[in-house]
Amino acid sequence: MLTLHDFLDSGNGYKVRLVLAQLGLPYKLVEHDILQGATRTPIFLSKNPNGRIPTLELEDGTFLAESNAITFYLARDSHLWPEDKLAQAQVLQWMFFEQYSHEPYVAVLRAWKHVGFGTTPERLARVPELEQKAYAALGVMEGHLRTRAFFVGERYSLADIALYAYTHVAEEGDLSLSAYPNIRAWLARVAAEPGHVPITYRPAA
Ligand SMILES: N[C@@H](CCC(=O)N[C@@H](CS)C(=O)NCC(=O)O)C(=O)O
């Protein structure tokens, strides 16, 4: 059986849990308290030298890191991954956008203000810059969704999952979605997809 090393509050981990749930794949969840440095121990570093969750442990003992690589591994033969070559590249385009232009701002503000990493004076000084960059990313998403139901090819895909994970909890980082009606409508569409589970979801032990 697959084993997912994770931390429940993590949006990166949630992407993987959402894919596993929507594809009906059984797995064991092993939770690590990242607030206490649990992914920085020698044992965890031997699984993922980058010291981060999510990390997926395959049946043969291989460890796979990086949320968007893990969701691709799980979903590439499913309805969550398009068949068309350009659509595949467009899904990747949004997954890379999420990692470079969205997650470092939207997720980090939430990590500081909500998850428990805390707001030190140095972090508070960086908040305006992170907010500006987070809203810039949300602006790109809002514009794209003005004429579309989903990010690629009018079909729910890994692109939507990658971007949903932290956008739907952006307000926990004190970001307001009130000026983003297209994003709010898309969030509701994603949450209505069959097999959707919330970020707090744990599989039965
Ligand atoms: N790019 C990675 C980011 C993973 C990441 O930043 N994980 C965080 C939690 S969301 C973590 O494990 N932090 C603990 C630490 O860095 O010690 C991904 O998409 O999986």
The ligand as an SDF file (V2000), in Angstrom:
LIG
                    3D

 20 19  0  0  0  0  0  0  0  0999 V2000
    7.6740   22.3110   -3.3620 N   0  0  0  0  0  0  0  0  0  0  0  0
    7.3010   21.4020   -2.3120 C   0  0  0  0  0  0  0  0  0  0  0  0
    7.1360   22.2180   -1.0220 C   0  0  0  0  0  0  0  0  0  0  0  0
    6.9670   21.3060    0.1910 C   0  0  0  0  0  0  0  0  0  0  0  0
    6.9340   22.1260    1.4620 C   0  0  0  0  0  0  0  0  0  0  0  0
    7.2980   23.3110    1.4870 O   0  0  0  0  0  0  0  0  0  0  0  0
    6.5080   21.4600    2.5470 N   0  0  0  0  0  0  0  0  0  0  0  0
    6.4150   22.1220    3.8110 C   0  0  0  0  0  0  0  0  0  0  0  0
    4.9870   22.0520    4.3410 C   0  0  0  0  0  0  0  0  0  0  0  0
    3.8300   22.7260    3.1790 S   0  0  0  0  0  0  0  0  0  0  0  0
    7.3160   21.4270    4.8220 C   0  0  0  0  0  0  0  0  0  0  0  0
    7.4530   20.2280    4.7990 O   0  0  0  0  0  0  0  0  0  0  0  0
    7.9210   22.1910    5.7470 N   0  0  0  0  0  0  0  0  0  0  0  0
    8.6990   21.6350    6.7990 C   0  0  0  0  0  0  0  0  0  0  0  0
   10.1300   22.0520    6.7630 C   0  0  0  0  0  0  0  0  0  0  0  0
   10.5350   22.7270    5.7850 O   0  0  0  0  0  0  0  0  0  0  0  0
   10.8340   21.7090    7.7010 O   0  0  0  0  0  0  0  0  0  0  0  0
    6.0170   20.6660   -2.6660 C   0  0  0  0  0  0  0  0  0  0  0  0
    5.2610   21.1620   -3.5060 O   0  0  0  0  0  0  0  0  0  0  0  0
    5.7780   19.5610   -2.1500 O   0  0  0  0  0  0  0  0  0  0  0  0
  1  2  1  0
  2  3  1  0
  2 18  1  0
  3  4  1  0
  4  5  1  0
  5  6  2  0
  5  7  1  0
  7  8  1  0
  8  9  1  0
  8 11  1  0
  9 10  1  0
 11 12  2  0
 11 13  1  0
 13 14  1  0
 14 15  1  0
 15 16  2  0
 15 17  1  0
 18 19  2  0
 18 20  1  0
M  END
$$$$
